Amino acid sequence: TANPYLAGIIRGLIKSDPARAKDLLTSMPKSVERGEALDFIMPHLWQQGTDAVKGWIASLNDSALQSGAMARASDKLAATDPAGTVALLLKYSGEATNDKLDKVFTSWSKADPAAAMAAFNAIPAGKNRSDALLGLIRSSAADPKAGVALMDRYPADVTDRTVQSFIWQSYGTD
C-alpha cells in the first residue's frame, strides 16, 4: 500500500530537491498516490523544457512509471512533434499510453494527413497499429465514407473498438 502522504511530500520537495523527489516517486508502488506524485513532478519538468521531460522519462527504470509519464507528456509533445511523440509512445508502450496513440494520430492526421499515414504504415501489425488506425478514422468523422474506406483498406487492423468509435463519431452525419 502506498503512503497517502508521500505525494504531498514529493510536491513540496520537487523544487528544492528534484533528485530526491524522483527517488521517492520511484520507490512508490503502482498506485493512485504514485500517479498524483507524478502529476506534481511533470509541471516542474516542463519548466526545464522538452528535452528535460524526455530525458527524465528515459531515465525511469519502472516500465509502468515510464508509461504513465509518457501518457502525461504526450499531448504537449504531440503539439510540436507528433512523429517523435509516436516514436516515444511506441517505445514506452504500456497500459497508460494505450489511449494516447490514437489521440496523437487523430490530431496529427488533421494537421498533416500524409505524414500521419506514412507513420501508420510503418507500425507493425498489432495493438499499436490498431490504435493508430483508430486515430486516423476518428479524424475522418466528418467524412464517414473516408472512415469506411480506411477500414476497408486495413481490415486486419480494425477492432471492435475501431468500429464502435467510428459509429459514435460519425453518428448524425449522413
Residue frames relative to the residue before (quaternion, step in Angstrom):
aa qw qx qy qz dx dy dz
T 1.0000 0.0000 0.0000 0.0000 0.00 0.00 0.00
A 0.4209 -0.7124 0.5069 0.2416 3.54 -0.94 0.92
N 0.5122 -0.6155 0.5075 0.3183 3.52 -1.18 0.67
P 0.3865 -0.7621 0.4632 0.2349 3.63 -0.52 1.10
Y 0.6691 0.5023 -0.2968 0.4603 3.61 1.22 -0.34
L 0.5218 0.6817 -0.4015 0.3191 3.57 1.22 -0.40
A 0.6030 0.5532 -0.3691 0.4407 3.62 1.03 -0.67
G 0.6636 0.5008 -0.3006 0.4674 3.59 0.97 -0.83
I 0.6218 0.5280 -0.3311 0.4743 3.55 1.06 -0.76
I 0.6486 0.5067 -0.3113 0.4749 3.58 0.97 -0.86
R 0.6169 0.5520 -0.3380 0.4477 3.57 1.02 -0.79
G 0.7063 0.4517 -0.2593 0.4794 3.57 0.95 -0.86
L 0.7022 0.4995 -0.2476 0.4429 3.56 1.13 -0.69
I 0.5488 0.6814 -0.3909 0.2859 3.60 1.08 -0.69
K 0.7004 0.4685 -0.2943 0.4510 3.62 0.91 -0.74
S 0.7476 0.4112 -0.2305 0.4678 3.57 0.94 -0.81
D 0.8099 0.0429 0.0035 0.5850 3.60 1.08 -0.66
P 0.1257 -0.8491 0.5090 0.0641 3.60 0.42 1.21
A 0.6178 0.5449 -0.3591 0.4388 3.60 1.02 -0.66
R 0.6620 0.4882 -0.3019 0.4820 3.59 0.97 -0.85
A 0.6198 0.5378 -0.3407 0.4589 3.59 1.03 -0.76
K 0.6488 0.5034 -0.3112 0.4784 3.57 1.00 -0.83
D 0.6388 0.5295 -0.3266 0.4526 3.58 0.94 -0.86
L 0.6586 0.4966 -0.3078 0.4742 3.57 0.95 -0.86
L 0.6411 0.5306 -0.3218 0.4515 3.57 0.95 -0.88
T 0.7125 0.4587 -0.2688 0.4580 3.58 0.81 -0.96
S 0.6302 0.5248 -0.3418 0.4590 3.59 1.19 -0.33
M 0.5797 0.6041 -0.3724 0.4004 3.58 1.22 -0.35
P 0.4612 -0.6456 0.5178 0.3199 3.58 -1.09 0.60
K 0.6304 -0.5033 0.4143 0.4214 3.56 -1.24 0.41
S 0.2695 0.7530 -0.5394 0.2635 3.55 -0.57 1.21
V 0.6716 -0.4483 0.3932 0.4396 3.52 -1.34 0.09
E 0.6433 0.5381 -0.3191 0.4413 3.57 0.99 -0.85
R 0.6396 0.5036 -0.3354 0.4743 3.59 1.00 -0.74
G 0.6256 0.5280 -0.3345 0.4669 3.59 1.03 -0.71
E 0.6408 0.5121 -0.3202 0.4740 3.58 1.01 -0.79
A 0.6451 0.5143 -0.3179 0.4672 3.57 0.97 -0.85
L 0.6275 0.5281 -0.3241 0.4715 3.57 1.02 -0.79
D 0.6350 0.5274 -0.3212 0.4642 3.58 1.02 -0.80
F 0.6539 0.4989 -0.3147 0.4738 3.61 1.09 -0.60
I 0.6739 0.5100 -0.2898 0.4492 3.59 1.06 -0.72
M 0.6220 0.6072 -0.3503 0.3490 3.60 0.91 -0.88
P 0.6638 0.4906 -0.3482 0.4443 3.69 0.77 -0.78
H 0.6093 0.5451 -0.3455 0.4607 3.59 1.07 -0.71
L 0.6607 0.5025 -0.3037 0.4677 3.58 0.97 -0.85
W 0.6464 0.5289 -0.3280 0.4415 3.59 0.94 -0.84
Q 0.6011 0.5598 -0.3613 0.4413 3.59 1.09 -0.60
Q 0.6746 0.4825 -0.2784 0.4844 3.57 1.19 -0.54
G 0.6181 -0.5766 0.3301 0.4200 3.58 1.27 -0.19
T 0.7120 -0.4828 0.3330 0.3861 3.49 -1.35 0.38
D 0.6552 0.5145 -0.3229 0.4491 3.59 0.92 -0.84
A 0.6262 0.5313 -0.3363 0.4610 3.58 1.06 -0.72
V 0.6361 0.5216 -0.3238 0.4674 3.57 1.00 -0.81
K 0.6816 0.4858 -0.2891 0.4646 3.57 0.83 -0.99
G 0.6635 0.5108 -0.3003 0.4568 3.58 0.94 -0.88
W 0.6517 0.5123 -0.3164 0.4612 3.56 0.98 -0.84
I 0.6384 0.5124 -0.3263 0.4727 3.59 0.95 -0.84
A 0.6625 0.5095 -0.3038 0.4574 3.59 0.93 -0.89
S 0.6727 0.5224 -0.3002 0.4294 3.59 1.07 -0.66
L 0.5526 0.6206 -0.3971 0.3896 3.59 1.20 -0.30
N 0.3120 -0.7752 0.5270 0.1548 3.57 -0.93 0.90
D 0.6321 0.5090 -0.3152 0.4919 3.59 1.28 -0.22
S 0.3949 -0.7591 0.4623 0.2326 3.61 -0.42 1.18
A 0.6379 0.5107 -0.3417 0.4643 3.63 1.00 -0.68
L 0.6509 0.4982 -0.3103 0.4815 3.58 1.03 -0.76
Q 0.6163 0.5312 -0.3383 0.4728 3.60 1.03 -0.76
S 0.6589 0.5109 -0.3034 0.4612 3.55 0.91 -0.95
G 0.6640 0.5055 -0.3017 0.4610 3.59 0.95 -0.85
A 0.6558 0.4980 -0.3053 0.4783 3.56 0.99 -0.84
M 0.6550 0.5055 -0.3118 0.4671 3.58 0.97 -0.83
A 0.6243 0.5321 -0.3396 0.4602 3.58 0.99 -0.77
R 0.6813 0.4831 -0.2889 0.4680 3.58 0.97 -0.84
A 0.7128 0.4524 -0.2549 0.4714 3.60 1.06 -0.68
S 0.5538 0.6936 -0.3782 0.2631 3.58 1.07 -0.66
D 0.6425 0.5315 -0.3526 0.4247 3.62 0.87 -0.78
K 0.6913 0.4710 -0.2723 0.4755 3.55 0.90 -0.96
L 0.6505 0.5077 -0.3163 0.4680 3.59 0.99 -0.81
A 0.6679 0.5301 -0.3021 0.4263 3.59 0.94 -0.90
A 0.5700 0.6122 -0.3835 0.3914 3.58 1.13 -0.54
T 0.7884 0.2742 -0.1490 0.5301 3.61 1.07 -0.65
D 0.8091 0.1245 -0.0402 0.5729 3.59 1.15 -0.52
P 0.0880 -0.8395 0.5335 0.0528 3.61 0.37 1.15
A 0.6385 0.5281 -0.3416 0.4436 3.62 0.96 -0.76
G 0.6732 0.4857 -0.2877 0.4777 3.57 0.92 -0.90
T 0.6345 0.5312 -0.3226 0.4595 3.56 1.06 -0.75
V 0.6277 0.5179 -0.3326 0.4765 3.57 0.99 -0.80
A 0.6460 0.5183 -0.3247 0.4568 3.59 0.91 -0.87
L 0.6779 0.4774 -0.2945 0.4751 3.60 0.95 -0.83
L 0.6308 0.5229 -0.3382 0.4629 3.60 0.99 -0.74
L 0.6530 0.4905 -0.3128 0.4850 3.57 1.03 -0.74
K 0.6554 0.5155 -0.3100 0.4567 3.59 1.01 -0.78
Y 0.7856 0.2671 -0.1258 0.5437 3.58 0.93 -0.91
S 0.1527 0.8333 -0.5129 0.1387 3.54 1.11 0.72
G 0.2703 0.7446 -0.5770 0.1991 3.53 -0.98 0.88
E 0.7928 -0.3271 0.2233 0.4633 3.52 -1.32 -0.06
A 0.7088 0.4742 -0.2689 0.4477 3.60 0.86 -0.92
T 0.7177 0.4530 -0.2619 0.4594 3.61 1.06 -0.62
N 0.4320 0.7429 -0.4445 0.2526 3.60 1.20 -0.29
D 0.7416 0.4054 -0.2388 0.4782 3.60 0.86 -0.87
K 0.5985 0.6048 -0.3584 0.3841 3.58 1.18 -0.29
L 0.5999 0.5853 -0.3745 0.3965 3.59 1.00 -0.71
D 0.6864 0.4650 -0.3066 0.4675 3.59 0.84 -0.86
K 0.6305 0.5329 -0.3467 0.4454 3.62 1.04 -0.64
V 0.6321 0.5117 -0.3340 0.4765 3.59 1.02 -0.75
F 0.6780 0.4809 -0.2995 0.4685 3.59 0.90 -0.86
T 0.5891 0.5628 -0.3741 0.4430 3.61 1.06 -0.61
S 0.7353 0.4072 -0.2459 0.4828 3.59 0.74 -1.01
W 0.6415 0.5359 -0.3303 0.4383 3.58 0.98 -0.80
S 0.6936 0.4808 -0.2972 0.4466 3.59 0.86 -0.87
K 0.5942 0.5264 -0.3737 0.4797 3.59 1.20 -0.32
A 0.7145 0.4534 -0.2440 0.4737 3.58 1.02 -0.83
D 0.8020 -0.0215 0.0688 0.5930 3.59 0.95 -0.88
P 0.1873 -0.8464 0.4881 0.1015 3.58 0.36 1.26
A 0.6539 0.5256 -0.3282 0.4340 3.61 0.93 -0.81
A 0.6743 0.4835 -0.2971 0.4726 3.60 0.90 -0.88
A 0.6450 0.5127 -0.3219 0.4665 3.58 0.98 -0.82
M 0.6597 0.5036 -0.3090 0.4645 3.58 0.95 -0.82
A 0.6375 0.5191 -0.3265 0.4664 3.59 0.99 -0.79
A 0.6544 0.4969 -0.3101 0.4782 3.58 0.98 -0.82
F 0.6179 0.5394 -0.3408 0.4594 3.59 0.99 -0.79
N 0.6862 0.5008 -0.2855 0.4437 3.57 0.86 -0.96
A 0.6557 0.5118 -0.3117 0.4593 3.60 1.19 -0.42
I 0.5822 0.5787 -0.3778 0.4283 3.61 1.23 -0.26
P 0.4386 -0.6993 0.4919 0.2767 3.60 -0.80 0.93
A 0.6637 -0.5034 0.3771 0.4047 3.56 -1.24 0.52
G 0.5095 0.6227 -0.4901 0.3353 3.53 -1.12 0.74
K 0.7974 -0.3305 0.2198 0.4545 3.53 -1.35 -0.15
N 0.6507 0.5234 -0.3338 0.4374 3.60 0.89 -0.84
R 0.6557 0.4986 -0.3132 0.4727 3.58 0.96 -0.83
S 0.6408 0.5134 -0.3242 0.4697 3.59 1.00 -0.78
D 0.6374 0.5139 -0.3265 0.4722 3.59 1.03 -0.76
A 0.6431 0.5129 -0.3204 0.4697 3.59 1.00 -0.80
L 0.6358 0.5185 -0.3286 0.4679 3.60 0.98 -0.82
L 0.6031 0.5559 -0.3532 0.4501 3.57 1.01 -0.77
G 0.6602 0.5047 -0.3049 0.4652 3.59 0.95 -0.83
L 0.6406 0.5147 -0.3241 0.4687 3.58 0.98 -0.80
I 0.6712 0.4894 -0.2967 0.4711 3.56 0.95 -0.85
R 0.6242 0.5368 -0.3427 0.4525 3.60 0.99 -0.76
S 0.6650 0.5094 -0.3192 0.4431 3.57 0.98 -0.76
S 0.6962 0.4426 -0.2739 0.4944 3.57 1.21 -0.37
A 0.2550 0.8172 -0.4890 0.1676 3.61 1.23 0.36
A 0.6485 0.5180 -0.3278 0.4514 3.60 1.04 -0.64
D 0.7526 0.2592 -0.1599 0.5838 3.58 1.27 -0.35
P 0.2154 -0.8267 0.5053 0.1220 3.59 0.21 1.25
K 0.5935 0.5683 -0.3762 0.4281 3.61 1.06 -0.59
A 0.6402 0.5112 -0.3213 0.4749 3.57 1.04 -0.75
G 0.6374 0.5246 -0.3223 0.4633 3.58 1.04 -0.76
V 0.6544 0.4927 -0.3069 0.4845 3.58 0.96 -0.84
A 0.6308 0.5377 -0.3342 0.4485 3.58 0.99 -0.80
L 0.6452 0.5058 -0.3212 0.4740 3.60 1.02 -0.77
M 0.6571 0.4963 -0.3171 0.4705 3.58 0.93 -0.82
D 0.6525 0.5037 -0.3127 0.4720 3.58 1.03 -0.75
R 0.6664 0.5161 -0.2955 0.4497 3.58 1.04 -0.78
Y 0.7962 0.1944 -0.0765 0.5678 3.59 1.10 -0.75
P 0.0087 0.8615 -0.5077 0.0008 3.62 0.73 1.00
A 0.6280 0.5530 -0.3471 0.4235 3.60 1.05 -0.62
D 0.7014 0.4591 -0.2558 0.4814 3.59 1.22 -0.45
V 0.5365 0.6216 -0.3986 0.4085 3.58 1.30 -0.10
T 0.1030 -0.7791 0.6177 0.0295 3.54 -0.92 1.01
D 0.6796 -0.4423 0.3645 0.4579 3.57 -1.28 0.09
R 0.6220 0.5463 -0.3296 0.4538 3.58 1.05 -0.79
T 0.6251 0.5379 -0.3318 0.4580 3.58 1.05 -0.78
V 0.6837 0.4811 -0.2837 0.4698 3.56 0.84 -1.00
Q 0.6453 0.5229 -0.3184 0.4569 3.57 0.92 -0.90
S 0.6743 0.4887 -0.2940 0.4691 3.57 0.88 -0.91
F 0.6263 0.5377 -0.3352 0.4542 3.57 1.00 -0.83
I 0.6657 0.4932 -0.3086 0.4673 3.57 0.86 -0.91
W 0.6680 0.5007 -0.3023 0.4601 3.57 0.89 -0.91
Q 0.6932 0.4858 -0.2809 0.4524 3.60 0.87 -0.95
S 0.7591 0.3805 -0.2152 0.4823 3.59 0.95 -0.79
Y 0.3754 0.7284 -0.4869 0.3024 3.58 1.28 0.04
G 0.7844 0.2913 -0.2292 0.4973 3.53 -0.81 0.94
T 0.6319 0.4673 -0.3430 0.5145 3.59 1.27 -0.10
D 0.3777 -0.7456 0.5021 0.2219 3.56 -0.71 1.03
